[in-house]
C-alpha cells in the first residue's frame, strides 16, 4: 500500500509543482527503487532494456504518421476548405459561427488526432472569422477551446492508439467506439451555442443555395475522405492502424503537393521538423512510462488497487464515477497521452475484476482526460488560445468555464449508458 501512495501521490505532487512529466515519472521510479533497497537491487542495464522495450512496438509507429498527416493538413488550404463547408452547412442556424466552430472541429478531428493541433490549425481560422463578424472574443475563445477536446475522441486518436497497445483492446474497435461519443459531445456544445444565442448577439451567415453548398462540399471532399480512408481501411482489414497512419501521410502529401499544390518545399521541411519534435517528446515519455509500468507490475500495485476498490462496496457505476473524477483532476496536470500511458496499467486489472468492458473504459478514460486540455493550470489549449486571441490567461479560463457544463453532462451520460460507446463497434463488427 505504501508503494501505491508513493507511485500516485509523489507523481501527482511533482506534476502540481510544475516538474516536467518525464522527470516526474523518473523521480517517482527512483524513489520507489530506493525504498526497495537502493539502486543496486536492480541491474542498471534493466533500465535501458525496459525503456527500449517500450519503444520497440509496431502499433506506436502510427503516432509519428498521424502527427505528420495533421501537420501537413495544417500547412495547406485544408482548414479553410473545411471551415467554408461547415459554415455553409450550419452557419445560418441560430448560434451561427458557434455551430460552425463545433462542426469544423468535428470534421478536422478526423485528421488532427490531438486537441492542440485542432486549435493551432482550424482554431485560428475560426476565431479570426468570429472576430471579423462581431462575436464577443470571450465566446469565441470558449467555444473554440471546448470544441477542441473532440479531436482526441473521434478517430484517428493518438491516445486511443496508445490505450489499445497497452490494454490489448482492438485499436480498430476503439476508433469506431469513439465516433458516437464525439458526435454526442459536438451536439451538446451546439445546443449550448443555441441557448447562448438568446443572450449573446451571434450573426448568422446567409443560407446558401443547393448549388453553392454542393460546390463547397466538392471543394472540401478530398480532406473529408481522410477519416473514411483511415477508419474504413482499418475496419475492413485493408491495413493495420500503423499502416493507416502511413496511408494518411501519403494522402496528405498528395493533397498538399499534387492536388491543391499549396504546400511548398519550405513548408514541407517545417512539417517534418514539427513532426520530429513532437514525436521525440512523446517517445521519450513512452520510454520512461514503460519502466514505470514495469515497476507497477513488479510491486503488484495494480492487484492492490483492484482489491482496494473491490472491497470498497461500490457498484461498477460508482467505481466509474470515482475514476472519472480522478481523471478529471489528473487531466489538469498532464496531457491525455501521458495520462493514458501511466494509468492504463494501473487500472486495467480493476476494470477486468469488476466486469467493466475495457473498450468502454478506454473511451471513457480518453474523453474524461481530454477535459484537462482546457482546464488550468497546465491546459495546453488554454496557452494556445492566449496566443491566438491576445487575451490574458485568466480571461481564457473564464471564457471556457461555461462550456464545461455540457461536457461533464456528456461524461455522466456515457457512464450511465455504456452502450453509447459499445453499440457502434458491435454493429459494424
Secondary structure, 3 states (H helix, E strand, C coil): CHHHHHHHHHHHHHHHCCCCHHHHHHHHHHHHHHHHCCHHHCCHHHHHHHHHHHHCCCCCHHHHHHHHHHHHHHHCCHHHHHHHHHHHHHCCCCCCHHHHHHHHHHHHHHHHCCHHHHHHHHHHHHHHHHHHCCCCHHHHHHHHHHHHCCCCCCCCCHHHHHHHHHHCCCHHHHHHHHHHHHHHHHHHHHHHHHHHCCCCCCCCCCCCCHHHHHHHHHHHHHHHHHHHHHHHHHHCCCCCHHHHHHHHHHHHHHHHHHHCCCCCHHHHHHHHHHHHHHHHHHHHHHHHHHHHHHHHHHCCHHHHHHHHHHCCCCCHHHHHHHHHHHHHHHCCCCCHHHHHHHHHHHHHHHHHHCCCCHHHHHHHHHHHHHHHHHCCCCCHHHHHHHHHHCCCHHHHHHHHHCCHHHHHHHHHHHHHCCHHHHHHHHHHC
